[in-house]
């Protein structure tokens, strides 16, 4: 019975008809695995569609987000050259000065760190200033009133007509500020805005030495103005004068890149869910094709060729992949409508959801391509089936070509790489993602394989029959042990890693519990106020922990080369922030806990040297392209000071304490104009509030940061981000569950046969259920344990190489995730097993079950 060249007259129509007729009898066995593809595609399409909508919204609303076509901003009052540039552009329509300060509410007796925004002119030039009542948006400019952030109004139960004290002035509150250009929900959480007229800023008395203020000038350009050309033409001139130009287009690009990073990560999480579904497809098709080998042999006996038999089943899988792609795409489009609600606290505007074509096409393409690719390996079995298989009583293993297997695996890896490259836009990162996926799946597969070999080698012969048989079930023909352990393990790995990473980030922000760790930071304390502020702290019975002097300065030259010359040099590798940044430096005689000396020699006190040895942080050394012995000249408020790099430090910027990029030795800056930062430790919220109330009343220029509130804010942000990521990781777990259901359903015939044989030999239904329960407990427990252990390794590497801090794993994944996964797997397995027990043993023995 030699295989023919092909069934005569068998065109595409015949192949489609045969695929349809054969698929009608077996579609139920593949439906659940199609569901896993649906889940992965829904996740990918939802993220892609929302990302596209987000980009479009940012572009459309970029002017409203900024409030102008472009802005010139500076940390100081514009000098003559900057003012000439502003005048040459037709003059600013709006000007604003912004700074952080404490505000007090006399009627309520409360204080709050706020962002004071002094406005002059018809702000904003685009968009709206949303207030309650609406008339307050215009009234506050003319009536010497204030607009207070809506959250602060709620926090202190303020009403229009109450007052807010800013520095030396008290303003009536005319309304609550709901939203304004330049503000975000995240920024408002740290320092909510209070708007007052620009003309009253100087009278508040808050703009003193050390105050960090920002002056902004808003412009409205002509419709045909080339903003990129304008930026190129004057930005370098502004940089030389410590000013900057921002256009609405460049701002929207930066904002888009910020959200792109989150979108890319979520896309990769969703893609992993899709890969899990593909593993399920490969497993189900493998079992499905083993049951179809006789049918394939029969087709070949009737004259069908290898290509024709392969095409029949390939069309079935492609059809189901297309159906999965359509359903998943529709689900993803609907799912994206939930994202604006989830991300409301992170977005500075409301996202308008519209239909986008590219994610839809991607969803349909992924459904077909991924299904066919991952089904090719088991489908290749049809190629090597002999027509004599029809006459053989026992099935013989189909030997596949190793070359064909390698080609198919290369195609799968190539497809995964291309998708990762499309998402990340970086070939190196895409290779890294591919390597990470292979490593994760490979380690889980290896651990599963070693586990099964260990059980075989050390099989517990003394266990009861039920317990022994439950272990043997994991090695039955057509078992799904590897598939289920991969699905459960990867899902558990994702969620555990995300949870551990959140713990690492929170640990970096957590305050130390010892008495020398401050939780209140007092900023902008003037030299003549230090003694009185320190006395106020002591009078409340609180310790004065730090008294840190701060001097402001800018880089004048690097290794004798002027900063302006470096700015104009397009080939220079010096980072621009080094040249434009106003450094706040200090002087002391020793390192602190968050610092470690990397190079050079620490100098605590200036000796006889004419050149001042300073210590700089490693990021400054890297961005300024300097090392030990190189020279830096600083402009210290008009006085030039020559220094040499004496040492380089690594600084843990994540520690909740004051860290500095540049540190001078004692004996150099004591007589320079300076202000101070003081710190103390309040035992509770009440003591903190009382100290703030007293100090703000006496020293209105002093800003106070309660680090416990900052930690609470960070924790809330991380919780929300973690929830979003876990929401996407849930698709991986859900995919694993669907793969589990499908595995049980696909191997249902084998289980029915086993069940019938056991009952024929005298086994009771409860014994069979107990065996199944133990098997699913093994699968759920082992898969989850493997995933959590792998996440522990990954989290330890993150802590060591990325966050550079110790990692103390939480027990939450073991206490909550592990029993939850085991319970879920057990429930699904038992529900499916009970349906198997409904078949009478005699019916199976007579081969009446199909």
C-alpha positions in Angstrom: 0.0 0.0 0.0 2.2 2.7 -1.3 1.1 6.3 -0.7 -0.3 7.9 -3.8 0.7 11.2 -5.4 -2.6 12.7 -4.3 -6.3 12.4 -4.4 -7.3 13.3 -8.0 -9.4 16.5 -8.2 -8.7 17.4 -4.6 -8.5 21.2 -4.8 -8.8 23.8 -2.0 -12.6 23.4 -1.9 -12.2 19.6 -1.3 -9.6 20.2 1.5 -11.9 22.8 3.2 -14.8 20.4 3.0 -12.8 17.5 4.5 -11.5 19.8 7.2 -15.0 20.8 8.1 -16.4 17.3 8.1 -13.6 15.9 10.2 -13.5 18.9 12.5 -17.2 18.6 13.4 -16.6 15.4 15.4 -13.6 16.8 17.4 -14.1 20.5 17.7 -15.2 20.2 21.4 -11.8 18.8 22.3 -10.1 21.9 21.0 -12.6 24.5 22.1 -11.2 25.1 25.5 -7.7 25.4 24.2 -9.0 28.0 21.7 -10.3 29.8 24.8 -6.7 30.1 26.1 -5.8 31.7 22.8 -8.8 34.0 23.2 -7.6 35.1 26.6 -4.0 35.9 25.5 -5.2 37.8 22.4 -7.8 39.7 24.4 -5.0 40.9 26.8 -2.7 41.9 23.9 -5.4 43.7 21.9 -6.7 45.5 25.0 -3.2 46.9 25.9 -2.4 47.7 22.3 -5.7 49.4 21.6 -5.5 51.5 24.8 -1.9 52.4 24.1 -2.8 53.6 20.6 -5.7 55.6 22.0 -3.5 57.1 24.7 -0.9 58.3 22.1 -3.7 59.9 20.0 -5.2 61.6 23.1 -1.8 62.9 24.2 -1.2 64.4 20.7 -4.7 65.9 20.5 -4.6 67.3 24.0 -1.0 68.3 24.2 -1.8 72.0 24.0 -4.4 71.7 26.7 -2.0 69.7 28.9 0.6 72.5 28.7 -1.9 75.4 28.5 0.1 77.0 25.6 1.9 76.3 22.3 5.3 76.6 24.1 6.7 77.8 27.4 10.0 79.4 28.5 10.9 78.5 32.0 13.7 79.4 34.4 14.6 78.8 38.1 15.3 82.5 38.5 13.9 85.8 37.4 14.8 86.2 33.7 18.0 88.2 33.1 18.3 90.8 30.4 19.2 88.3 27.6 16.3 86.0 28.4 14.0 88.9 28.6 15.2 90.1 25.2 14.3 86.6 23.8 10.9 86.7 25.4 10.2 90.2 23.9 11.5 89.1 20.4 8.8 86.4 20.4 6.1 89.0 20.9 6.0 88.8 24.7 4.4 86.2 26.9 0.6 86.1 27.1 0.7 84.6 30.6 3.4 84.4 33.3 3.6 82.2 36.4 5.8 81.6 39.3 5.6 78.3 41.1 7.2 77.1 44.4 6.5 74.7 47.3 5.4 76.2 50.6 3.4 75.5 53.7 -0.2 76.8 53.8 -2.3 77.1 56.9 -6.0 77.2 57.2 -6.9 79.5 60.2 -10.5 78.4 60.6 -9.5 74.7 60.7 -6.2 75.0 62.5 -4.4 72.8 59.9 -1.3 73.1 57.7 -0.3 71.5 54.4 2.6 71.4 52.1 1.3 72.9 48.8 2.5 74.1 45.4 1.8 77.8 45.2 1.1 79.0 41.7 1.1 82.7 41.1 -0.8 83.5 37.8 -0.9 86.6 35.7 -2.8 86.8 32.4 -5.5 84.7 30.7 -4.3 81.3 31.9 -4.6 78.8 30.3 -4.2 79.8 26.6 -5.6 76.3 25.7 -7.9 74.1 27.8 -9.9 75.1 30.8 -9.3 76.0 34.4 -12.0 73.8 36.1 -13.3 75.2 39.4 -16.3 75.0 41.6 -18.0 77.4 41.3 -17.1 78.0 37.7 -16.9 81.8 38.3 -14.0 81.3 40.6 -11.7 80.7 37.7 -11.8 84.3 36.7 -12.7 85.9 40.0 -9.5 84.9 41.9 -7.3 87.1 39.6 -9.4 90.2 40.2 -10.5 89.8 43.9 -7.1 88.9 45.5 -8.5 85.4 46.2 -7.2 81.9 46.1 -8.2 78.6 44.4 -7.4 75.6 46.6 -7.0 72.0 45.3 -10.3 70.0 45.6 -8.7 67.2 47.6 -7.4 69.8 50.2 -10.9 71.3 50.4 -12.3 67.9 51.3 -9.4 67.0 53.6 -9.8 70.1 55.8 -13.6 70.5 55.1 -13.1 73.9 53.6 -15.8 76.0 52.0 -15.6 79.0 49.7 -15.4 82.0 52.1 -12.8 80.3 54.4 -9.3 81.6 54.3 -5.8 80.2 53.5 -2.6 81.8 54.7 0.4 81.8 52.3 3.5 83.2 53.9 2.6 86.7 55.3 -0.7 87.0 53.4 -4.1 85.6 54.0 -6.4 85.0 51.0 -10.1 84.3 50.9 -10.8 80.9 49.3 -13.0 81.6 46.2 -13.4 78.0 45.0 -12.0 74.6 44.7 -9.5 73.8 41.9 -10.7 70.6 40.1 -8.0 70.5 37.3 -5.5 72.8 35.6 -2.8 72.5 32.9 0.5 71.5 34.4 -1.0 69.4 37.2 -1.5 65.7 37.5 -3.2 63.6 40.2 0.1 62.1 41.2 1.8 65.5 41.5 -1.2 66.9 43.4 -0.9 64.0 45.9 2.5 65.2 47.0 1.9 69.0 46.9 -1.6 70.0 45.9 -1.9 73.4 44.1 -3.1 76.7 45.5 -3.5 79.5 42.9 -3.2 83.1 43.8 -2.6 86.3 41.7 1.0 86.8 40.6 1.1 90.4 41.9 0.8 89.1 45.5 3.7 86.7 45.4 6.4 89.1 46.5 4.3 90.3 49.5 4.1 86.7 50.8 7.8 86.9 51.7 8.4 83.3 50.7 10.9 83.8 47.9 14.1 83.8 50.0 17.5 82.3 49.7 17.2 78.6 49.0 13.6 78.8 47.7 13.1 76.5 44.7 10.9 78.6 42.4 10.1 78.3 38.7 9.2 81.1 36.4 7.1 80.2 33.4 6.1 82.3 30.4 3.3 81.0 28.2 3.1 81.7 24.5 0.6 81.3 21.7 2.1 80.9 18.3 0.8 81.4 14.8 -0.8 78.4 13.1 2.1 78.0 10.6 4.9 78.3 13.2 7.5 75.5 13.1 8.0 74.7 16.8 10.8 72.3 16.2 12.8 75.0 14.2 12.0 77.5 16.9 13.3 75.1 19.6 16.5 74.5 17.6 17.0 78.3 17.1 16.7 79.6 20.6 17.0 76.6 23.0 20.8 76.7 23.2 20.8 80.5 23.8 18.3 79.9 26.6 20.4 77.0 28.1 23.4 79.4 28.3 21.2 81.7 30.5 19.9 78.8 32.7 16.5 78.9 31.0 14.7 76.4 28.8 12.0 76.2 26.1 9.4 73.5 26.0 6.9 73.0 23.2 3.7 71.2 23.5 4.9 68.6 21.0 8.1 67.8 22.9 6.1 67.6 26.2 3.6 65.2 24.6 6.4 63.0 23.3 8.0 62.8 26.8 4.6 62.0 28.3 4.0 59.4 25.6 7.3 57.7 26.3 6.5 57.6 30.0 3.3 55.6 29.5 4.9 53.6 26.7 7.2 52.0 29.2 4.3 50.8 31.3 2.4 49.7 28.1 5.4 47.7 26.9 5.7 45.8 30.1 2.0 45.0 30.3 2.1 43.9 26.6 4.9 41.5 27.5 2.9 40.1 30.4 -0.1 39.7 28.1 2.1 38.0 25.5 3.3 35.5 28.1 -0.4 34.6 28.7 -0.7 34.1 24.9 2.3 31.9 24.9 0.8 29.8 27.6 -2.3 29.4 25.5 -0.1 28.3 22.6 1.5 25.6 24.9 -2.1 24.4 25.5 -2.8 24.4 21.8 0.3 22.2 21.1 -0.6 19.8 23.8 -4.2 19.4 22.7 -3.4 19.0 19.1 -0.8 16.4 20.1 -3.5 14.3 21.8 -6.1 15.1 19.1 -3.7 13.9 16.3 -2.9 10.6 18.2 -6.6 9.8 18.0 -6.7 10.7 14.3 -3.7 8.6 13.1 -6.0 5.8 11.9 -8.1 8.3 10.0 -4.9 9.8 8.4 -3.8 6.3 7.4 -7.2 5.6 5.9 -7.0 8.8 3.8 -3.6 7.8 2.5 -5.0 4.3 1.6 -7.7 6.1 -0.4 -5.0 8.0 -2.3 -4.6 11.2 -0.3 -1.0 12.6 -0.3 1.1 13.7 2.6 0.4 17.4 1.8 -3.3 16.8 1.5 -3.6 15.1 4.9 -1.5 17.7 6.5 -3.4 20.5 4.9 -6.8 19.1 6.1 -5.8 19.3 9.8 -3.8 22.5 9.3 -6.9 24.2 8.0 -8.9 23.0 11.0 -6.3 24.5 13.4 -6.1 27.7 11.3 -9.9 28.0 11.4 -10.0 27.7 15.1 -7.1 30.1 15.5 -9.1 32.6 13.3 -12.2 32.1 15.4 -10.1 32.6 18.6 -8.5 35.7 17.1 -11.9 37.2 16.3 -13.4 36.5 19.7 -10.2 37.6 21.5 -10.0 40.8 19.5 -13.6 41.7 20.3 -13.0 40.9 24.0 -9.8 43.0 24.0 -11.6 46.0 22.4 -14.3 45.8 25.1 -11.7 45.3 27.9 -9.8 48.5 27.1 -12.8 50.5 28.2 -11.9 49.6 31.8 -8.4 51.0 31.6 -9.3 54.7 31.9 -11.0 53.9 35.2 -8.1 51.9 36.5 -5.4 54.5 35.4 -7.4 57.6 36.4 -4.9 58.5 39.2 -2.0 58.4 36.7 -3.4 60.2 33.7 -3.6 64.0 33.5 -6.6 63.8 31.2 -9.6 61.7 30.4 -8.9 59.2 27.6 -11.4 59.1 24.8 -11.6 55.5 23.5 -11.9 55.1 19.7 -11.6 52.2 17.3 -8.0 51.5 16.1 -7.2 49.2 13.2 -3.6 48.0 13.9 -4.4 46.1 17.2 -7.4 44.5 15.5 -5.3 43.2 12.6 -2.6 42.1 15.1 -5.1 40.1 17.1 -6.5 38.3 14.0 -2.9 37.6 12.8 -1.7 36.4 16.1 -4.7 34.0 16.4 -3.9 32.3 13.1 -0.1 32.4 13.2 0.4 31.4 16.8 -2.1 28.5 16.6 -0.6 27.1 13.4 3.0 27.5 14.6 2.5 25.8 17.9 0.4 23.1 16.3 2.9 22.3 13.6 5.0 19.9 15.7 2.1 17.5 16.5 0.7 18.0 13.0 4.0 16.8 11.5 3.0 13.3 12.8 0.5 13.1 9.9 3.4 13.4 7.4 5.1 10.2 8.6 2.0 8.0 9.1 2.1 4.9 7.0 -1.1 3.6 5.2 -0.4 0.2 6.9 -1.4 1.8 10.2 -5.0 0.9 9.3 -4.2 -2.8 9.5 -2.0 -2.7 12.6 -3.6 -3.6 15.9 -1.1 -1.8 18.1 0.0 1.9 17.5 3.6 2.4 16.7 5.3 5.6 17.6 5.6 8.0 14.7 9.2 9.0 14.1 9.6 12.6 13.0 12.4 14.3 11.2 14.8 16.0 13.5 15.5 18.6 10.8 11.8 19.4 10.5 11.5 19.8 14.3 14.4 22.2 14.4 13.0 24.3 11.6 9.6 24.5 13.4 11.2 25.5 16.7 13.3 28.1 14.9 10.1 29.5 13.3 8.4 29.7 16.8 11.3 31.5 18.3 11.5 33.8 15.4 7.9 34.7 15.7 8.3 35.4 19.5 11.3 37.6 18.8 9.5 39.6 16.1 6.6 40.3 18.4 8.9 41.3 21.2 10.8 43.6 18.8 7.6 45.1 17.6 6.6 45.9 21.2 10.0 47.0 22.6 11.5 48.6 19.5 15.0 47.4 20.6 16.6 44.3 19.1 18.8 43.7 22.2 15.8 44.0 24.6 13.8 41.7 22.3 16.6 39.1 22.5 16.6 39.5 26.2 12.8 38.9 26.4 13.2 35.8 24.2 16.0 34.5 26.4 13.9 35.2 29.5 10.9 33.3 28.1 13.0 30.3 27.0 14.8 30.3 30.4 11.5 30.5 32.4 9.8 27.8 30.3 13.0 25.7 30.2 13.6 25.8 33.9 10.0 25.0 34.7 10.1 22.1 32.2 13.4 20.9 33.6 12.1 21.0 37.2 8.9 19.1 36.1 11.0 16.5 34.3 13.4 16.1 37.3 10.4 15.8 39.6 8.8 13.0 37.6 12.1 11.2 37.4 12.6 11.5 41.1 9.1 10.1 41.7 9.8 7.1 39.4 13.2 6.4 41.1 11.9 6.8 44.7 8.4 5.6 44.2 6.6 5.2 47.6 5.8 1.5 47.4 4.5 1.4 50.9 1.8 4.0 50.2 -1.9 3.0 49.9 -3.2 1.9 46.5 -5.1 5.2 46.1 -2.0 7.4 46.8 0.2 5.3 44.6 -2.2 5.3 41.7 -2.6 9.1 42.0 1.1 9.4 41.4 1.1 6.9 38.5 -1.7 8.9 36.9 0.9 11.6 36.2 2.7 9.2 33.9 -0.3 7.7 32.1 -0.2 7.7 28.2 -1.2 11.1 26.9 -0.7 12.7 30.3 -0.8 16.5 30.6 1.6 16.8 33.5 4.2 18.9 31.8 1.7 21.2 30.2 -0.2 21.9 33.4 3.0 22.4 35.5 4.2 24.9 32.9 0.9 26.8 32.8 0.4 26.9 36.6 4.1 27.6 37.2 4.4 30.5 34.8 1.3 32.1 36.1 2.4 31.7 39.7 5.9 33.0 38.7 4.5 36.2 37.3 2.3 37.1 40.2 4.9 36.2 42.8 7.6 38.1 41.1 5.4 41.2 40.8 4.5 40.9 44.5 8.1 40.5 45.6 9.2 43.4 43.4 6.6 45.6 45.1 8.0 44.6 48.5 11.5 45.5 47.4 10.4 49.0 46.3 8.5 49.5 49.5 11.5 48.5 51.5 13.5 51.2 49.8 11.0 53.7 50.9 10.3 52.4 54.4 11.6 54.6 57.2 14.1 53.2 59.6 12.8 52.5 63.1 15.8 53.6 65.1 15.8 56.9 67.0 18.4 58.5 64.7 16.1 58.2 61.6 14.1 61.4 61.0 10.5 61.5 59.8 10.1 65.3 59.6 12.3 67.4 57.2 12.3 71.2 57.6 13.4 73.0 54.3 14.5 76.5 53.5 15.5 77.5 57.1 17.4 80.8 56.8 20.7 81.2 58.7 19.2 83.7 61.1 16.3 81.3 61.8 18.2 78.2 62.6 18.5 78.8 66.4 14.9 79.8 66.8 13.6 76.8 64.7 15.8 74.4 66.6 14.5 75.8 69.9 10.9 75.3 68.7 11.7 71.7 68.0 13.3 71.2 71.4 10.4 73.0 73.2 8.1 70.2 71.9 10.4 67.6 73.4 11.6 66.4 70.0 15.2 65.7 69.1 17.1 67.8 66.6 18.7 65.1 64.4 20.3 66.9 61.5 21.3 70.5 60.8 22.5 70.5 57.2 23.9 73.6 55.5 23.1 74.0 51.8 24.7 76.3 49.2 23.5 76.7 45.6 25.9 76.8 42.7 26.3 76.0 39.0 29.1 74.4 36.9 31.1 77.1 35.3 33.7 74.9 33.6 34.9 71.3 33.3 38.7 70.7 33.0 39.1 74.4 32.0 36.5 74.3 29.3 33.6 76.7 29.8 30.1 75.3 30.2 28.8 77.5 27.3 31.4 76.1 24.9 30.5 72.5 25.9 26.8 73.3 25.3 27.5 74.6 21.8 29.7 71.5 21.0 27.4 68.9 19.3 30.0 66.2 19.7 30.3 66.6 23.4 29.3 63.6 25.5 28.7 65.7 28.7 25.1 65.4 29.7 23.2 68.7 29.4 21.7 68.5 32.9 25.2 68.9 34.4 25.6 72.2 32.6 22.1 73.5 33.3 21.5 72.2 36.8 21.6 74.4 39.9 23.4 72.1 42.4 22.5 72.2 46.0 25.6 71.1 47.9 26.7 70.8 51.5 29.9 70.4 53.5 30.8 67.8 56.2 33.7 65.8 57.5 32.4 62.2 57.0 30.3 59.9 54.9 26.7 59.0 55.8 24.9 55.7 55.9 23.5 56.0 52.3 27.0 56.5 50.8 29.9 54.3 49.9 33.3 55.5 48.7 34.1 54.0 45.3 37.3 55.8 44.2 39.8 58.3 45.5 40.3 59.6 49.1 37.7 61.3 51.2 38.7 64.7 52.6 36.8 65.8 55.6 38.6 69.2 56.2 40.5 71.5 53.9 44.2 71.6 54.5 46.8 73.8 53.0 45.8 73.0 49.4 44.8 75.9 47.2 42.5 73.7 45.2 39.4 72.4 47.0 39.1 68.6 46.9 35.4 67.6 46.6 33.5 64.4 46.5 30.9 63.7 43.7 28.4 61.0 43.2 29.0 58.3 40.6 26.2 59.5 38.4 27.7 63.0 38.3 31.1 61.6 37.4 29.5 59.5 34.6 27.4 62.3 33.1 30.1 65.0 33.5 32.8 62.6 32.0 35.2 63.3 34.9 37.3 61.2 37.2 39.7 61.5 40.1 42.0 64.5 39.6 39.8 66.3 37.0 38.9 69.9 37.7 35.5 71.5 38.1 34.9 75.3 38.5 31.7 76.3 40.2 29.9 79.6 40.1 28.9 80.1 43.8 26.4 83.0 43.5 28.8 85.1 41.5 32.1 83.9 43.0 34.1 81.4 41.0 35.6 78.4 43.0 38.1 76.0 41.6 37.8 72.4 42.8 39.3 69.0 42.0 37.6 65.6 42.1 39.1 64.0 45.2 36.6 61.1 45.6 33.6 59.4 43.9 30.8 58.0 46.0 27.9 55.7 45.2 24.7 57.0 46.7 21.5 55.1 47.6 19.0 57.7 46.3 16.1 55.5 47.4 16.9 56.0 51.1 14.5 58.4 52.9 17.2 60.9 53.9 19.0 63.9 52.4 21.6 62.9 49.8 23.9 65.2 47.8 25.6 64.9 44.4 28.4 67.2 45.5 30.0 67.4 49.0 32.6 69.9 50.0 35.0 69.4 53.0 34.7 71.6 56.1 36.6 74.9 56.0 35.5 76.1 52.6 31.9 77.2 52.4 31.1 78.3 55.9 30.9 82.0 55.0 29.0 81.5 51.7 25.3 82.5 51.5 23.4 79.5 52.7 20.3 78.1 54.2 19.7 75.0 56.3 17.7 71.8 56.4 16.7 70.6 59.8 15.3 67.2 60.7 13.5 65.7 63.7 11.5 62.6 64.6 7.9 62.9 65.8 6.5 59.9 67.7 3.0 60.1 66.2 0.8 62.1 63.8 -0.5 64.4 66.5 2.9 65.5 67.6 3.9 66.1 63.9 0.8 68.2 63.3 1.3 70.3 66.4 5.0 71.0 65.5 4.0 72.0 62.0 1.2 74.3 63.2 3.6 76.2 65.6 6.5 76.5 63.2 4.5 77.5 60.1 2.8 80.2 62.2 6.1 81.7 63.3 8.2 80.9 60.2 6.0 80.9 57.1 8.9 80.5 54.7 9.8 77.1 56.2 8.4 74.1 54.4 7.9 70.8 56.3 7.8 67.4 54.7 6.3 64.6 56.7 8.1 61.5 55.4 5.4 59.2 56.8 2.9 60.8 54.4 5.4 60.4 51.6 5.8 56.7 52.4 2.0 56.2 52.5 1.7 57.9 49.1 4.5 55.7 47.7 2.8 52.6 49.1 -0.5 53.7 47.6 1.1 54.3 44.2 2.9 50.9 44.2 -0.3 49.2 45.3 -2.2 50.6 42.4 0.6 49.8 39.9 0.8 46.3 41.4 -3.0 45.9 41.0 -2.8 46.9 37.3 0.1 44.5 36.6 -1.5 41.7 38.6 -4.7 42.3 36.6 -2.8 41.5 33.5 -0.9 38.6 35.1 -4.3 37.2 36.0 -4.7 36.4 32.3 -1.7 34.0 32.7 -3.3 32.3 35.6 -6.7 32.2 33.9 -5.0 30.8 30.8 -3.4 28.1 32.9 -6.8 27.2 34.3 -8.3 27.0 30.9 -5.4 24.8 29.8 -6.1 22.6 32.8 -9.8 22.3 32.0 -8.9 21.5 28.4 -6.3 18.9 29.4 -8.9 17.0 31.5 -11.5 17.2 28.7 -9.1 16.3 26.0 -7.8 13.2 27.8 -11.4 12.4 28.9 -11.5 9.2 26.8 -8.4 7.7 28.5 -9.8 8.6 31.9 -13.2 7.0 31.1 -11.5 3.8 30.1 -9.3 3.8 33.2 -12.4 4.6 35.4 -14.3 1.7 33.8 -11.4 -0.7 34.3 -11.0 0.3 38.0 -14.7 -0.1 38.6 -14.8 -3.5 36.9 -12.0 -4.6 39.3 -14.1 -3.4 42.2 -13.1 0.2 42.8 -15.7 2.5 44.2 -16.5 6.0 42.8 -15.2 7.7 46.0 -11.8 5.9 45.5 -11.5 7.2 42.0 -12.4 10.7 43.1 -9.8 10.5 45.8 -7.1 9.4 43.3 -8.1 12.3 41.0 -8.1 14.8 43.9 -4.6 13.7 45.0 -3.3 14.0 41.4 -4.7 17.6 41.1 -3.3 18.5 44.4 0.1 17.3 43.3 -0.2 19.3 40.0 -1.4 22.5 41.6 1.0 22.4 44.5 4.1 21.5 42.4 3.3 23.9 39.7 2.7 26.8 42.1 5.8 25.9 44.3 8.0 25.8 41.1 6.7 29.2 40.1 7.2 30.8 43.5 10.7 29.3 43.9 11.6 30.6 40.4 10.2 34.0 41.3 12.3 34.0 44.5 15.4 33.5 42.3 14.3 36.2 39.9 13.5 38.7 42.7 16.8 38.1 44.4 18.6 38.9 41.1 16.5 42.1 40.8 17.3 43.1 44.4 21.0 42.4 43.9 21.7 43.8 40.4 18.9 46.4 39.9 17.9 47.7 43.3 21.2 46.9 45.0 19.7 46.1 48.4 19.0 43.0 50.5 15.8 41.0 49.7 13.6 39.7 52.4 10.8 37.6 50.8 7.3 37.8 52.1 5.3 34.8 53.1 2.1 36.1 51.4 2.6 34.1 48.1 3.1 30.9 50.1 0.2 31.6 52.5 -2.3 32.9 50.0 -1.3 32.1 46.4 -0.3 28.5 47.0 -3.5 27.3 48.7 -5.6 29.4 46.3 -4.1 27.8 43.2 -4.2 24.3 44.7 -7.9 24.8 45.6 -8.8 26.1 42.1 -7.0 23.2 40.3 -8.6 20.7 42.7 -12.1 22.1 42.2 -11.9 22.1 38.4 -10.4 18.6 38.3 -13.0 17.1 40.5 -15.9 18.7 38.6 -14.6 17.1 35.4 -13.8 13.8 37.0 -17.4 13.5 38.3 -18.7 13.6 34.8 -16.4 10.7 33.8 -18.0 8.5 36.5 -21.4 8.8 34.9 -20.4 6.3 32.1 -21.2 2.7 33.0 -18.2 0.3 32.8 -19.9 -2.1 30.4 -20.5 0.7 27.9 -16.8 1.4 27.8 -15.8 -2.2 27.5 -18.1 -2.7 24.5 -16.5 0.4 22.9 -19.7 2.2 22.7 -18.2 5.5 24.0 -16.9 7.7 21.1 
